[in-house]
Amino acid sequence: MHPTQILEQTHRTLRVDTRTLSLKRPQLVTLAPHVLRRCFDQDTTVRLWAVRCLHTIVGAADALDDDRSDDDEAEEGQVLSDEDCQLVSNLVWHPDLALRMEAMTFVDSHVFGDPGVLRGVSARDGGDAS
């Protein structure tokens, strides 16, 4: 099975599990570094699906965090470190428009202090949010 197919299936599974809340934080912590490595695959399609998966993984972790105390988070660890998020953020400079837009969506949702800064910016606009 090609990595793109694996990542597409992982993304679909994560989206279903997120809705049914059957995901657990240790699963996300284990999965995230493997998916992060795929964000830098030579195949741009693999990179694109990896960023989509990371977006879903971090979103699922954020949803789980809403029901947790700060003590629980310290015990189980972060899904992605600040350095990991910075690596994904660097993909906004990639020459492929679809990958840039996916990276921008990730940054908008999980890096910016005020999510939603880029809402309303379409891919046709070239992504200039200023």
N, CA, C and O atoms as a MOPAC input file, in Angstrom:
PM7 MOZYME 1SCF
protein

 N      0.84200 1    -1.17500 1     0.00000 1
 C      0.00000 1     0.00000 1     0.00000 1
 C      0.89400 1     1.24800 1     0.00000 1
 O      1.86300 1     1.32400 1     0.75600 1
 N      0.56700 1     2.20300 1    -0.83600 1
 C      1.33600 1     3.44800 1    -0.96000 1
 C      1.09800 1     4.33400 1     0.27000 1
 O      0.00200 1     4.33300 1     0.83000 1
 N      2.12200 1     5.08900 1     0.69200 1
 C      1.95900 1     5.96600 1     1.86400 1
 C      0.77000 1     6.92800 1     1.75100 1
 O      0.12600 1     7.23600 1     2.75400 1
 N      0.47800 1     7.40100 1     0.53600 1
 C     -0.66900 1     8.29300 1     0.36600 1
 C     -1.95400 1     7.59400 1     0.77100 1
 O     -2.79400 1     8.17300 1     1.45900 1
 N     -2.10700 1     6.34300 1     0.34000 1
 C     -3.31200 1     5.58100 1     0.68600 1
 C     -3.39900 1     5.35000 1     2.19400 1
 O     -4.47700 1     5.43900 1     2.78100 1
 N     -2.27900 1     5.05700 1     2.80300 1
 C     -2.25400 1     4.83200 1     4.25500 1
 C     -2.65900 1     6.11000 1     4.99000 1
 O     -3.45700 1     6.06500 1     5.92700 1
 N     -2.10900 1     7.24400 1     4.56400 1
 C     -2.43100 1     8.51500 1     5.21800 1
 C     -3.88300 1     8.92100 1     4.98200 1
 O     -4.53200 1     9.44900 1     5.88500 1
 N     -4.40200 1     8.67700 1     3.76400 1
 C     -5.81400 1     8.97000 1     3.50100 1
 C     -6.70700 1     8.15100 1     4.42600 1
 O     -7.65300 1     8.67900 1     5.00900 1
 N     -6.40400 1     6.85900 1     4.55800 1
 C     -7.19400 1     5.99000 1     5.43400 1
 C     -7.05600 1     6.42000 1     6.89600 1
 O     -8.03600 1     6.41800 1     7.64000 1
 N     -5.85500 1     6.78300 1     7.29900 1
 C     -5.63200 1     7.25500 1     8.66600 1
 C     -6.45400 1     8.51200 1     8.92800 1
 O     -7.07500 1     8.64800 1     9.98200 1
 N     -6.45400 1     9.42500 1     7.96700 1
 C     -7.22100 1    10.66600 1     8.09700 1
 C     -8.71200 1    10.36500 1     8.25600 1
 O     -9.37200 1    10.92600 1     9.13100 1
 N     -9.23700 1     9.48300 1     7.41100 1
 C    -10.66400 1     9.11400 1     7.51400 1
 C    -10.96600 1     8.48900 1     8.86900 1
 O    -11.97300 1     8.81600 1     9.49700 1
 N    -10.09600 1     7.59300 1     9.31700 1
 C    -10.29300 1     6.92000 1    10.60800 1
 C    -10.25300 1     7.92400 1    11.75400 1
 O    -11.08100 1     7.87000 1    12.66400 1
 N     -9.29600 1     8.83200 1    11.70700 1
 C     -9.18700 1     9.84400 1    12.76100 1
 C    -10.42500 1    10.73000 1    12.81200 1
 O    -10.89100 1    11.08700 1    13.89400 1
 N    -10.95200 1    11.08200 1    11.65600 1
 C    -12.14100 1    11.94000 1    11.63900 1
 C    -13.34100 1    11.22200 1    12.23200 1
 O    -14.12700 1    11.82900 1    12.96000 1
 N    -13.49400 1     9.94500 1    11.93300 1
 C    -14.60100 1     9.16900 1    12.49600 1
 C    -14.41100 1     9.02300 1    13.99900 1
 O    -15.34500 1     9.24900 1    14.76900 1
 N    -13.19800 1     8.64400 1    14.42600 1
 C    -12.93300 1     8.45600 1    15.85600 1
 C    -13.06700 1     9.76200 1    16.63100 1
 O    -13.47300 1     9.75200 1    17.79300 1
 N    -12.73200 1    10.88200 1    16.00400 1
 C    -12.87200 1    12.16900 1    16.67700 1
 C    -14.33700 1    12.44800 1    16.97600 1
 O    -14.67700 1    12.94100 1    18.05200 1
 N    -15.20200 1    12.13100 1    16.01900 1
 C    -16.63600 1    12.37700 1    16.21300 1
 C    -17.23300 1    11.46400 1    17.26600 1
 O    -18.14800 1    11.86300 1    17.98600 1
 N    -16.72600 1    10.24000 1    17.36400 1
 C    -17.28800 1     9.29700 1    18.33600 1
 C    -16.53400 1     9.32100 1    19.65900 1
 O    -16.90300 1     8.62200 1    20.60300 1
 N    -15.46300 1    10.13700 1    19.72500 1
 C    -14.66200 1    10.29600 1    20.94500 1
 C    -14.06600 1     8.99100 1    21.45400 1
 O    -13.93600 1     8.79500 1    22.66200 1
 N    -13.70200 1     8.09800 1    20.53600 1
 C    -13.06300 1     6.85100 1    20.95900 1
 C    -11.53400 1     6.95400 1    20.95500 1
 O    -10.84500 1     5.99000 1    21.28900 1
 N    -11.00900 1     8.11300 1    20.57900 1
 C     -9.55800 1     8.30800 1    20.60100 1
 C     -9.08200 1     8.61300 1    22.01300 1
 O     -9.77500 1     9.26100 1    22.79700 1
 N     -7.89700 1     8.13600 1    22.31200 1
 C     -7.25500 1     8.41800 1    23.59800 1
 C     -5.95200 1     9.16700 1    23.32800 1
 O     -5.30700 1     8.94800 1    22.30300 1
 N     -5.57200 1    10.03600 1    24.23300 1
 C     -4.37500 1    10.86100 1    24.06200 1
 C     -3.10700 1    10.04100 1    23.79900 1
 O     -2.33100 1    10.42200 1    22.92300 1
 N     -2.85900 1     8.94100 1    24.50900 1
 C     -1.64400 1     8.16500 1    24.21200 1
 C     -1.58200 1     7.67700 1    22.75800 1
 O     -0.49700 1     7.57000 1    22.18800 1
 N     -2.73700 1     7.38200 1    22.16000 1
 C     -2.75100 1     6.98600 1    20.75000 1
 C     -2.26700 1     8.13700 1    19.87500 1
 O     -1.47400 1     7.94000 1    18.95400 1
 N     -2.74900 1     9.33300 1    20.17000 1
 C     -2.37100 1    10.50600 1    19.38600 1
 C     -0.89700 1    10.84700 1    19.57000 1
 O     -0.21600 1    11.20900 1    18.61000 1
 N     -0.40300 1    10.73200 1    20.80400 1
 C      1.01100 1    11.01200 1    21.09800 1
 C      1.91400 1    10.02900 1    20.35600 1
 O      2.99000 1    10.40700 1    19.89200 1
 N      1.49100 1     8.78700 1    20.24300 1
 C      2.27200 1     7.76700 1    19.53600 1
 C      2.24000 1     7.97800 1    18.02700 1
 O      3.25600 1     7.80500 1    17.35400 1
 N      1.08700 1     8.34800 1    17.49500 1
 C      0.91200 1     8.49300 1    16.05100 1
 C      1.56500 1     9.75800 1    15.48900 1
 O      2.12000 1     9.72900 1    14.39000 1
 N      1.50500 1    10.84700 1    16.21600 1
 C      1.94000 1    12.14900 1    15.70000 1
 C      3.37000 1    12.17700 1    15.14600 1
 O      3.56400 1    12.71300 1    14.05500 1
 N      4.37800 1    11.63100 1    15.83200 1
 C      5.74200 1    11.71800 1    15.27900 1
 C      5.90800 1    10.96600 1    13.95700 1
 O      6.69100 1    11.37400 1    13.09900 1
 N      5.17200 1     9.87100 1    13.79900 1
 C      5.25400 1     9.10600 1    12.54900 1
 C      4.65100 1     9.90900 1    11.39700 1
 O      5.20100 1     9.94300 1    10.29600 1
 N      3.52700 1    10.54600 1    11.66200 1
 C      2.88000 1    11.36200 1    10.63600 1
 C      3.72100 1    12.60600 1    10.35300 1
 O      3.84200 1    13.01900 1     9.20000 1
 N      4.29600 1    13.20100 1    11.38100 1
 C      5.14600 1    14.38000 1    11.19700 1
 C      6.29400 1    14.08400 1    10.23700 1
 O      6.61500 1    14.91100 1     9.38300 1
 N      6.91100 1    12.92100 1    10.36700 1
 C      8.01100 1    12.55500 1     9.45500 1
 C      7.53800 1    12.54100 1     8.00900 1
 O      8.29200 1    12.90400 1     7.10600 1
 N      6.30500 1    12.12700 1     7.78300 1
 C      5.76800 1    12.06800 1     6.42100 1
 C      5.48200 1    13.45000 1     5.84300 1
 O      5.29100 1    13.58700 1     4.63400 1
 N      5.45200 1    14.46900 1     6.68700 1
 C      5.25800 1    15.84000 1     6.19200 1
 C      6.44100 1    16.29500 1     5.34400 1
 O      6.36400 1    17.32200 1     4.66900 1
 N      7.53200 1    15.53800 1     5.37600 1
 C      8.73700 1    15.91400 1     4.65000 1
 C      9.15300 1    14.84300 1     3.65000 1
 O     10.31500 1    14.76400 1     3.25100 1
 N      8.18900 1    14.02200 1     3.25300 1
 C      8.38300 1    13.01100 1     2.22800 1
 C      8.69600 1    13.71300 1     0.90200 1
 O      8.33300 1    14.87500 1     0.71500 1
 N      9.36100 1    13.01900 1    -0.01000 1
 C      9.65200 1    13.61800 1    -1.31300 1
 C      8.39500 1    13.77900 1    -2.15800 1
 O      8.32800 1    14.67400 1    -3.00000 1
 N      7.40600 1    12.92800 1    -1.94400 1
 C      6.15000 1    12.99100 1    -2.68700 1
 C      5.25400 1    14.06800 1    -2.05700 1
 O      4.88200 1    13.97100 1    -0.88800 1
 N      4.91700 1    15.08200 1    -2.84000 1
 C      4.11300 1    16.19000 1    -2.33000 1
 C      2.73300 1    15.73400 1    -1.87700 1
 O      2.18800 1    16.28800 1    -0.92300 1
 N      2.16200 1    14.74400 1    -2.53800 1
 C      0.84400 1    14.23900 1    -2.13700 1
 C      0.91700 1    13.58900 1    -0.75900 1
 O     -0.00100 1    13.73300 1     0.04900 1
 N      1.99900 1    12.88100 1    -0.49300 1
 C      2.19700 1    12.29000 1     0.83700 1
 C      2.30700 1    13.41100 1     1.86900 1
 O      1.71100 1    13.33100 1     2.94300 1
 N      3.06600 1    14.45100 1     1.54500 1
 C      3.19700 1    15.59500 1     2.45500 1
 C      1.83600 1    16.21700 1     2.75500 1
 O      1.51900 1    16.52100 1     3.90400 1
 N      1.04300 1    16.39900 1     1.71100 1
 C     -0.27600 1    17.01300 1     1.86200 1
 C     -1.15300 1    16.21000 1     2.81600 1
 O     -1.75800 1    16.77000 1     3.73000 1
 N     -1.22000 1    14.89300 1     2.60000 1
 C     -2.05200 1    14.05100 1     3.46700 1
 C     -1.49400 1    13.97300 1     4.88200 1
 O     -2.25400 1    13.83800 1     5.84100 1
 N     -0.18900 1    14.05700 1     5.01900 1
 C      0.40500 1    14.04200 1     6.36300 1
 C      0.01500 1    15.29700 1     7.13700 1
 O     -0.30900 1    15.21900 1     8.32200 1
 N      0.04500 1    16.45000 1     6.47800 1
 C     -0.35700 1    17.68800 1     7.15500 1
 C     -1.83700 1    17.62200 1     7.52600 1
 O     -2.22800 1    18.05600 1     8.60900 1
 N     -2.65900 1    17.07800 1     6.62800 1
 C     -4.08500 1    16.91300 1     6.95000 1
 C     -4.26800 1    16.01500 1     8.17300 1
 O     -5.07200 1    16.31200 1     9.05500 1
 N     -3.52100 1    14.92300 1     8.21700 1
 C     -3.60700 1    14.01700 1     9.37300 1
 C     -3.16600 1    14.72400 1    10.65300 1
 O     -3.81800 1    14.59400 1    11.68900 1
 N     -2.06500 1    15.47200 1    10.58600 1
 C     -1.60000 1    16.19100 1    11.77800 1
 C     -2.63700 1    17.20500 1    12.25100 1
 O     -2.85500 1    17.37200 1    13.45100 1
 N     -3.26700 1    17.87100 1    11.30300 1
 C     -4.32000 1    18.83300 1    11.64600 1
 C     -5.43100 1    18.12700 1    12.42800 1
 O     -5.92500 1    18.65200 1    13.42600 1
 N     -5.81600 1    16.94300 1    11.97300 1
 C     -6.85800 1    16.17400 1    12.65000 1
 C     -6.37100 1    15.64700 1    13.99600 1
 O     -7.12000 1    15.65600 1    14.97200 1
 N     -5.12200 1    15.19000 1    14.05400 1
 C     -4.55400 1    14.67800 1    15.31400 1
 C     -4.52400 1    15.77500 1    16.37600 1
 O     -4.97000 1    15.56400 1    17.50400 1
 N     -4.00500 1    16.93600 1    16.01800 1
 C     -3.91300 1    18.03200 1    16.98600 1
 C     -5.31100 1    18.53300 1    17.35400 1
 O     -5.56400 1    18.88300 1    18.50600 1
 N     -6.21000 1    18.56500 1    16.37800 1
 C     -7.58700 1    18.95800 1    16.66800 1
 C     -8.25700 1    17.99500 1    17.63400 1
 O     -8.98600 1    18.41400 1    18.53400 1
 N     -8.00900 1    16.70200 1    17.44700 1
 C     -8.56700 1    15.69700 1    18.36000 1
 C     -7.98300 1    15.86400 1    19.75800 1
 O     -8.69900 1    15.74800 1    20.75300 1
 N     -6.68900 1    16.13500 1    19.83100 1
 C     -6.05500 1    16.35000 1    21.13900 1
 C     -6.62800 1    17.59300 1    21.81300 1
 O     -6.85000 1    17.60200 1    23.02400 1
 N     -6.86700 1    18.63800 1    21.02700 1
 C     -7.47400 1    19.85300 1    21.58200 1
 C     -8.86700 1    19.56500 1    22.12800 1
 O     -9.24700 1    20.08000 1    23.17900 1
 N     -9.62600 1    18.74200 1    21.41100 1
 C    -10.97200 1    18.37900 1    21.87400 1
 C    -10.89500 1    17.57700 1    23.16900 1
 O    -11.70600 1    17.77200 1    24.07400 1
 N     -9.91700 1    16.67400 1    23.25500 1
 C     -9.73700 1    15.90900 1    24.48900 1
 C     -9.30200 1    16.81400 1    25.63500 1
 O     -9.69100 1    16.59700 1    26.78300 1
 N     -8.49200 1    17.83500 1    25.32600 1
 C     -8.00600 1    18.76200 1    26.35100 1
 C     -9.13800 1    19.53600 1    27.00500 1
 O     -9.02600 1    19.93600 1    28.16400 1
 N    -10.22400 1    19.75000 1    26.27900 1
 C    -11.35800 1    20.47600 1    26.84600 1
 C    -11.94500 1    19.75200 1    28.04900 1
 O    -12.54600 1    20.37600 1    28.92300 1
 N    -11.76800 1    18.43000 1    28.09300 1
 C    -12.32900 1    17.62200 1    29.17600 1
 C    -11.28300 1    17.19300 1    30.19500 1
 O    -11.53500 1    16.28800 1    30.99100 1
 N    -10.09900 1    17.83500 1    30.18300 1
 C     -8.99900 1    17.39600 1    31.04000 1
 C     -8.53300 1    18.51500 1    31.94400 1
 O     -8.81200 1    19.69200 1    31.71500 1
 N     -7.81700 1    18.11600 1    32.97300 1
 C     -7.17300 1    19.11300 1    33.83700 1
 C     -5.72900 1    19.29300 1    33.37800 1
 O     -5.21000 1    18.46500 1    32.63000 1
 N     -5.08200 1    20.35700 1    33.81700 1
 C     -3.68300 1    20.61700 1    33.44700 1
 C     -2.75000 1    19.53200 1    33.97000 1
 O     -1.73000 1    19.24900 1    33.34300 1
 N     -3.07600 1    18.91800 1    35.10500 1
 C     -2.24100 1    17.85200 1    35.66100 1
 C     -2.21500 1    16.64000 1    34.74400 1
 O     -1.17500 1    15.99800 1    34.59500 1
 N     -3.36000 1    16.31500 1    34.12200 1
 C     -3.42600 1    15.17300 1    33.21100 1
 C     -2.51400 1    15.38900 1    32.01500 1
 O     -1.82600 1    14.46200 1    31.58600 1
 N     -2.50000 1    16.59600 1    31.47200 1
 C     -1.68900 1    16.88500 1    30.29400 1
 C     -0.20700 1    16.71500 1    30.58600 1
 O      0.53200 1    16.19600 1    29.74900 1
 N      0.22700 1    17.13300 1    31.72900 1
 C      1.64000 1    17.00800 1    32.08600 1
 C      2.04800 1    15.54400 1    32.16700 1
 O      3.17600 1    15.19300 1    31.82200 1
 N      1.13700 1    14.68900 1    32.62200 1
 C      1.45000 1    13.26900 1    32.75300 1
 C      1.55000 1    12.57700 1    31.39600 1
 O      2.38300 1    11.68800 1    31.22200 1
 N      0.72600 1    12.96400 1    30.44400 1
 C      0.64100 1    12.23500 1    29.18100 1
 C      1.45600 1    12.85800 1    28.05900 1
 O      1.66900 1    12.19700 1    27.04300 1
 N      1.92000 1    14.08400 1    28.18700 1
 C      2.76600 1    14.70100 1    27.18300 1
 C      1.99300 1    15.40000 1    26.08200 1
 O      0.78700 1    15.22100 1    25.91200 1
 N      2.74400 1    16.20600 1    25.33900 1
 C      2.16900 1    16.93900 1    24.22500 1
 C      2.08900 1    16.04400 1    23.00300 1
 O      2.90600 1    15.14100 1    22.82200 1
 N      1.09300 1    16.30600 1    22.16500 1
 C      0.98100 1    15.58400 1    20.90100 1
 C      2.06900 1    16.07900 1    19.95400 1
 O      2.76100 1    15.27100 1    19.33400 1
 N      2.22800 1    17.39800 1    19.83400 1
 C      3.30000 1    18.00300 1    19.04100 1
 C      3.98100 1    19.07500 1    19.88100 1
 O      3.31900 1    19.85200 1    20.56900 1
 N      5.29200 1    19.11000 1    19.81900 1
 C      6.03600 1    20.15900 1    20.52200 1
 C      5.96100 1    21.45600 1    19.71500 1
 O      5.50200 1    21.45800 1    18.57300 1
 N      6.41000 1    22.54100 1    20.30900 1
 C      6.47300 1    23.81400 1    19.59200 1
 C      7.39300 1    23.70100 1    18.37500 1
 O      7.11900 1    24.28400 1    17.32600 1
 N      8.47800 1    22.95300 1    18.52300 1
 C      9.41000 1    22.76300 1    17.40500 1
 C      8.74300 1    21.99300 1    16.26800 1
 O      8.95300 1    22.30600 1    15.09600 1
 N      7.93700 1    20.98500 1    16.61200 1
 C      7.21400 1    20.22300 1    15.59300 1
 C      6.24200 1    21.12500 1    14.84000 1
 O      6.15000 1    21.06000 1    13.61500 1
 N      5.52600 1    21.96000 1    15.56900 1
 C      4.59100 1    22.89800 1    14.93700 1
 C      5.33600 1    23.86700 1    14.02800 1
 O      4.83400 1    24.23500 1    12.96600 1
 N      6.53200 1    24.28000 1    14.44100 1
 C      7.33800 1    25.17500 1    13.60900 1
 C      7.73800 1    24.49000 1    12.30300 1
 O      7.74800 1    25.12000 1    11.24600 1
 N      8.06800 1    23.20300 1    12.37900 1
 C      8.41400 1    22.45900 1    11.16600 1
 C      7.25200 1    22.45700 1    10.17900 1
 O      7.44700 1    22.67700 1     8.98400 1
 N      6.04400 1    22.20900 1    10.68100 1
 C      4.86300 1    22.22800 1     9.80600 1
 C      4.63200 1    23.64500 1     9.29100 1
 O      4.27800 1    23.82900 1     8.12700 1
 N      4.82700 1    24.63700 1    10.14000 1
 C      4.64500 1    26.03500 1     9.73500 1
 C      5.55500 1    26.40200 1     8.56500 1
 O      5.17100 1    27.19500 1     7.70500 1
 N      6.74300 1    25.83700 1     8.52900 1
 C      7.68100 1    26.13100 1     7.44300 1
 C      7.16600 1    25.67000 1     6.08500 1
 O      7.64700 1    26.14000 1     5.05400 1
 N      6.19900 1    24.76100 1     6.06800 1
 C      5.65100 1    24.28100 1     4.80100 1
 C      4.80600 1    25.33600 1     4.08900 1
 O      4.44500 1    25.14100 1     2.92800 1
 N      4.48200 1    26.44400 1     4.74900 1
 C      3.72800 1    27.50300 1     4.06400 1
 C      4.55500 1    28.11900 1     2.93700 1
 O      4.01900 1    28.86400 1     2.11600 1
 N      5.83600 1    27.82400 1     2.88700 1
 C      6.71300 1    28.34200 1     1.83700 1
 C      6.92600 1    27.33200 1     0.71500 1
 O      7.67900 1    27.60600 1    -0.21900 1
 N      6.28000 1    26.17500 1     0.78800 1
 C      6.45400 1    25.13800 1    -0.23200 1
 C      5.89600 1    25.62300 1    -1.57000 1
 O      4.90600 1    26.35600 1    -1.58500 1
 N      6.50500 1    25.23200 1    -2.69500 1
 C      6.02300 1    25.68700 1    -4.00000 1
 C      4.63000 1    25.15500 1    -4.38100 1
 O      3.94400 1    25.77300 1    -5.19400 1
 N      4.20700 1    24.02600 1    -3.81100 1
 C      2.90300 1    23.45500 1    -4.15400 1
 C      1.79300 1    24.21100 1    -3.42100 1
 O      1.79200 1    24.28300 1    -2.19200 1
 N      0.84700 1    24.77200 1    -4.18100 1
 C     -0.21400 1    25.59200 1    -3.59900 1
 C     -1.08800 1    24.81100 1    -2.62100 1
 O     -1.40900 1    25.31700 1    -1.54600 1
 N     -1.47700 1    23.59300 1    -2.97300 1
 C     -2.34500 1    22.80300 1    -2.08800 1
 C     -1.65800 1    22.53300 1    -0.74800 1
 O     -2.28900 1    22.61600 1     0.30600 1
 N     -0.37500 1    22.21200 1    -0.79200 1
 C      0.37200 1    21.95900 1     0.44600 1
 C      0.51700 1    23.24500 1     1.26500 1
 O      0.37500 1    23.22600 1     2.48800 1
 N      0.80100 1    24.36000 1     0.58500 1
 C      0.88400 1    25.64700 1     1.29600 1
 C     -0.42500 1    25.96800 1     2.00200 1
 O     -0.42500 1    26.38600 1     3.16000 1
 N     -1.54100 1    25.77200 1     1.30400 1
 C     -2.84500 1    26.08700 1     1.89300 1
 C     -3.14900 1    25.17200 1     3.07600 1
 O     -3.69000 1    25.62100 1     4.08700 1
 N     -2.80400 1    23.89500 1     2.95200 1
 C     -3.03700 1    22.96500 1     4.06600 1
 C     -2.17300 1    23.34900 1     5.26900 1
 O     -2.63000 1    23.29800 1     6.41100 1
 N     -0.92400 1    23.73200 1     5.00200 1
 C     -0.04300 1    24.17700 1     6.08800 1
 C     -0.58100 1    25.45500 1     6.72600 1
 O     -0.51300 1    25.61800 1     7.94400 1
 N     -1.11400 1    26.35900 1     5.90900 1
 C     -1.69000 1    27.59200 1     6.45100 1
 C     -2.90500 1    27.29600 1     7.32500 1
 O     -3.10100 1    27.93400 1     8.35900 1
 N     -3.71000 1    26.33800 1     6.91100 1
 C     -4.86900 1    25.94900 1     7.71500 1
 C     -4.41300 1    25.38300 1     9.05500 1
 O     -4.99800 1    25.69000 1    10.09300 1
 N     -3.37100 1    24.55900 1     9.03200 1
 C     -2.81400 1    24.00500 1    10.27000 1
 C     -2.33300 1    25.13200 1    11.18500 1
 O     -2.66100 1    25.16700 1    12.37100 1
 N     -1.55400 1    26.04600 1    10.62000 1
 C     -1.00400 1    27.16000 1    11.39800 1
 C     -2.13200 1    28.01600 1    11.96500 1
 O     -2.09700 1    28.40700 1    13.13200 1
 N     -3.12800 1    28.30300 1    11.13700 1
 C     -4.24700 1    29.13000 1    11.57500 1
 C     -4.98900 1    28.49600 1    12.75000 1
 O     -5.42800 1    29.19300 1    13.66500 1
 N     -5.12500 1    27.18600 1    12.71600 1
 C     -5.88800 1    26.48900 1    13.75200 1
 C     -5.08300 1    26.17400 1    15.00500 1
 O     -5.62400 1    26.19800 1    16.11000 1
 N     -3.79000 1    25.87600 1    14.84500 1
 C     -3.03200 1    25.31500 1    15.96700 1
 C     -1.81100 1    26.11600 1    16.41000 1
 O     -1.22200 1    25.80500 1    17.44500 1
 N     -1.41900 1    27.13300 1    15.65500 1
 C     -0.23100 1    27.90300 1    16.01700 1
 C     -0.60400 1    29.32400 1    16.43200 1
 O     -0.13400 1    29.81700 1    17.45700 1
 N     -1.44200 1    29.97600 1    15.64200 1
 C     -1.85500 1    31.33900 1    15.97200 1
 C     -2.60500 1    31.35500 1    17.29400 1
 O     -3.36300 1    30.43400 1    17.59700 1
 N     -2.39200 1    32.39400 1    18.07200 1
 C     -3.08200 1    32.54000 1    19.35100 1
 C     -4.57000 1    32.78000 1    19.18600 1
 O     -5.35100 1    32.48500 1    20.09000 1
 N     -4.97200 1    33.31500 1    18.03700 1
 C     -6.37200 1    33.60800 1    17.76000 1
 C     -6.76800 1    32.88600 1    16.47800 1
 O     -6.68300 1    33.46800 1    15.39600 1
 N     -7.20800 1    31.60900 1    16.57800 1
 C     -7.56500 1    30.85500 1    15.37600 1
 C     -8.62900 1    31.57400 1    14.55900 1
 O     -9.51800 1    32.23400 1    15.09700 1
 N     -8.51300 1    31.42700 1    13.25500 1
 C     -9.48500 1    32.02000 1    12.35400 1
 C     -8.96200 1    33.22700 1    11.61000 1
 O     -9.70900 1    33.86500 1    10.86900 1
 N     -7.69300 1    33.55600 1    11.79100 1
 C     -7.10800 1    34.71600 1    11.12900 1
 C     -7.21600 1    34.58600 1     9.61500 1
 O     -7.45800 1    35.57700 1     8.92700 1
 N     -7.04300 1    33.39000 1     9.09300 1
 C     -7.03300 1    33.19200 1     7.64700 1
 C     -8.39800 1    32.83900 1     7.06300 1
 O     -8.49700 1    32.62500 1     5.85500 1
 N     -9.43300 1    32.77000 1     7.85700 1
 C    -10.74900 1    32.40900 1     7.32600 1
 C    -11.17800 1    33.42000 1     6.27200 1
 O    -10.98100 1    34.62600 1     6.42200 1
 N    -11.76100 1    32.90600 1     5.21700 1
 C    -12.21400 1    33.77700 1     4.15100 1
 C    -11.18600 1    33.96900 1     3.05700 1
 O    -11.49000 1    34.58200 1     2.03400 1
 N     -9.98800 1    33.46700 1     3.24200 1
 C     -8.95000 1    33.56500 1     2.22400 1
 C     -9.02500 1    32.31600 1     1.36900 1
 O     -8.84400 1    31.20600 1     1.86900 1
 N     -9.29100 1    32.48800 1     0.08700 1
 C     -9.39600 1    31.32200 1    -0.78800 1
 C     -8.05800 1    31.02800 1    -1.43800 1
 O     -7.18000 1    31.89000 1    -1.49900 1
 N     -7.90800 1    29.79900 1    -1.92700 1
 C     -6.66900 1    29.38800 1    -2.59800 1
 C     -6.43000 1    30.23200 1    -3.84600 1
 O     -5.28000 1    30.45400 1    -4.22400 1
 N     -7.48800 1    30.70300 1    -4.48700 1
 C     -7.35600 1    31.52100 1    -5.69600 1
 C     -6.66900 1    32.85200 1    -5.39800 1
 O     -5.99500 1    33.41900 1    -6.25800 1
 N     -6.84600 1    33.34600 1    -4.16600 1
 C     -6.27300 1    34.64200 1    -3.79700 1
 C     -4.76600 1    34.58400 1    -3.60900 1
 O     -4.11400 1    35.62300 1    -3.50300 1
 N     -4.21700 1    33.40300 1    -3.56800 1
 C     -2.79400 1    33.27200 1    -3.31500 1
 C     -2.46500 1    33.27500 1    -1.84100 1
 O     -1.29400 1    33.22900 1    -1.46600 1
 N     -3.49000 1    33.32800 1    -0.99400 1
 C     -3.28400 1    33.18900 1     0.43700 1
 C     -2.80500 1    34.43600 1     1.14500 1
 O     -2.35500 1    34.34300 1     2.28700 1
 N     -2.88200 1    35.61100 1     0.51500 1
 C     -2.43300 1    36.82200 1     1.19100 1
 C     -3.50700 1    37.26700 1     2.16900 1
 O     -4.57300 1    37.72600 1     1.75900 1
 N     -3.22900 1    37.13200 1     3.46900 1
 C     -4.22600 1    37.43600 1     4.49900 1
 C     -4.07700 1    38.84700 1     5.05700 1
 O     -4.82600 1    39.22700 1     5.95700 1
 N     -3.13900 1    39.62300 1     4.55100 1
 C     -2.93000 1    40.95500 1     5.12500 1
 C     -3.81600 1    41.99700 1     4.49100 1
 O     -3.75800 1    43.16800 1     4.86600 1

